[in-house]
């Protein structure tokens, strides 16, 4: 058996095409969806991510603005800017690029963002709504995983789903999203005993721990759908996931590659959340991405 590829890049292009149509409709009404991004410090990876987000906005006709600060900026300065863009009617989505310098209180910064503009889905109000089954803005990466699974027709109702990793950004919200679709969900952590015993019974396996090769082919149920959220750079500069692709590909039924799997969907779902926010501001009914 050779696993079929779940091509996140292709799914992303499809979703962005539909988003562009929605943006054009909003612009015809005189409203351009706007995203504000705040970045603190000179982390090279963060700067690349922010540039990619701004480019993605421009590609579908959205407005974006980047507010950059030196790494030693007082937290109060950033909080004041968040308050400013919270009140700006031209801005429908706000995100603060993580990580932040050590002198920042990350929770306070994220909680300062208006829940109505929390397009990263990290505000406690957004996460609480997800837990209650009435999601507003869903965290982008796990939401992107769900869109990929749906695109390829992966059955979720009644499926045994295992999520490896329990971060607030991916693992926990991913489990809630799968649970909302009637999957039977198990979350595995670094303290899980016999990880392979859990992963081998998963019809749907999502791996998001940030450690290369944590799941190998002998840990996968034959025919399972395997979603690799991890992005790791090896000593020779190669990008790899958390799943050993070579061994997994011969066992799984479906698998996402790294790169080209979940990665492209994260920014796409950020765009989707911002368009949704703009549609809400315009009184226009939103549709699923």
Secondary structure by P-SEA (a helix, b strand, c coil): cbbbbccaaaaaaaaaaaaaaaaaaaaaacbbbbbbbbbccccaaaaaaaaaaaaaaaaabbbbbbbbbcccccaaaaaaaaaaaaacccccbbbbccccccccaaaaaaaacccccccccccaaaaaaaaaccccccccaaaaaaaaaaaacccccccbbbbcccccccaaaaaaaaaaaccbbbbbcccccaaaaaaaaccbbbbcccccccccccccccbbbbbbcbbbbccccccccccaaaaaaacccbbbcccccaaaaaaaaaaaaaaaaaaaaaccccccc
